[in-house]
């Protein structure tokens, strides 16, 4: 599916690519009361975030423009549109533009290059302003250049994937899904560059190959660490050789890797962005894992670690997939939107922010966590 600029403001990332007729989940009038509560929580979160902006335009740290990008994206997607013309938006975008490098990357320090660039691309897209197209076009080229090539006769563990883009030569599912999201959302720019040279594109098949090498699914991944345990089967790990969650020793002595929540939903999104169909066995296996391991109380297999990244990725993935409800292992269906909305509303502090008790993955940072939470609620609002 090609993206049309007129659709970008709130739905470009939320298009249900697997839904019948490519339609969004239909609005349910019975959810009106909860939608109002969700909007109230979004309002409180955005008001708190506005008060945290530095005079120079950034949020949190000038060294990591991705955090500013997340906040700007949350502001742009506010369903009420109350902050569309806020001065904080202009200052924020001016800061992002000041982070653009000649190579097309959007970063400050020479680290986390892909992480910062991918998230900032989504923030610029959320502004729905054609003046950013030249920046987006160069950023797209930069991200394509981050894909790791296959090596003849060498170690191809990370081939086809994308990592942080700094001195650590590895690919991982977190950076991969962010880059795929940005590249998928900027497909409308393909072929618009006036150049005599052949336009380079991502090797999408190599990307799919990398993603499936991170999935706990023996039908498509022959790695020795793959498990058929229901708590793992169909889910995802961090890299083709490593999971952030603990490993498990099987009765036959094999050590298998645990699937965990946040990377599993990142895997679902990655399959969507790379064009896999709804009935593809790799996709259906992710949905089955989601039903067996469903939780809004913890990041499955990681507990409170990365909890808000998990909430954000779960909401984005299931809304984009078009899952109105999720079928559990016992056959019952749950309304994940209502469950997650109520959980986030209850976790919000009176001042409007969210923060995790676990500091892993930067989640004791209330600006980052509040941005994750507001974005999750915005996906829920659109899907209710």
C-alpha positions, 0 to 999 in steps of 0.5 A: 500500500502506498501512503498518500500525504493527505492521510498522514496526520493521525493514521499513516502509522495506524493504517490497518494493513491486514484489516478487511478492505484496509479499513481502520477498526470501526468506531464503537459508540459504546466506548464513548465514555472510555474514549472521553477518559482516554482523551482526558489522560492524553490532555494531562500527559501532553500538558505536563510534557509541554512544561518540560520543554527546554528553551532551546526546543528539545525535551530531556536531552539535546544529545538524543533528539529521538526523545524530542521526536517522540514528544512531537509525534505525541503532540501531533497525534492528539485527537483533540488537535488542541496543540496543533499550532502550539509554539512548542511544536515550532521550537521542537521542529526547529531543534530537530532540523538543527540535528540534520547531518549532510549524510541525511541522518538526524542525530547529535552525537555519533551514536544511536544514529538509526534510533534517532533518525528513525524516530525523528522521521516519524515526527517530521511525517506527523507534521504533514508538511511538504517542506520537510520532504527533502529532509525526509528523502535524505533520511530515508536514504541514510536509513537504507544505508544502515542495512547490514549486507550479506558476507560471502563466506562470513558471519551473516548473523546480522545480515539484512537487519539494522542496528544502532548505526554506531560502532557496535556492528549488530542488528536487533529487532528494536532498531529494525522495527523503527527503521522499517516503520520510517521506510514504510511510511516514506514510501510515497517519496520513492521515485521523487528524487531528481537524480541521474543515479539509480535510486537505492531501496532497502533489500526487503527480502533480506529484511524479512529473512533477518526478522524471521531469524529472530522469531521463535518458530521452528517452521521458518527458523532452524536455529538451535535455540528455537523453542516450541513451548507455547510461552515462546512459540511464535514470539520474538527475541532481540537478535538472531542469537540473543534474548533480553529475557532469560533462557530455558534449558529443555529436557534434551539439554538444549538451551532455548531463548525466551520470547518476550512481549515488547520484541514480539509486538515489534516483530508483528509490526516488522512483518506488517511493514515488510508486506507479509499477509495476514494469513502468513504462518509467521504472522498467525504464530505471533497472534497466537503467542499474543493470546497465550501470553496476553498481559497488561500487568507486565512485559511478558517474560521481562516483568516491569522492565521495558513496561511502557515501551511494551505498552506503546508497541502493543497498542501500535501493533494490534491497532495496525494489525486491526485486532479489535479483540484478542483470543486467549488460550482458553478461547475467550476474547479480551478487549485489549484496548479497554484493558490497556486504556484502564491500566494506563489511566490508573498508572498516570500520576496526578501531575499528568506524567507516567514513570516506571519503577524499573530503570531498565531501558531508560524507563525511570525517565518520565519524559520518555515514559510519558511520551510512550504512554500518550502515544499508546493512548492515542492508538487506543483512542483511534481504535475504539 
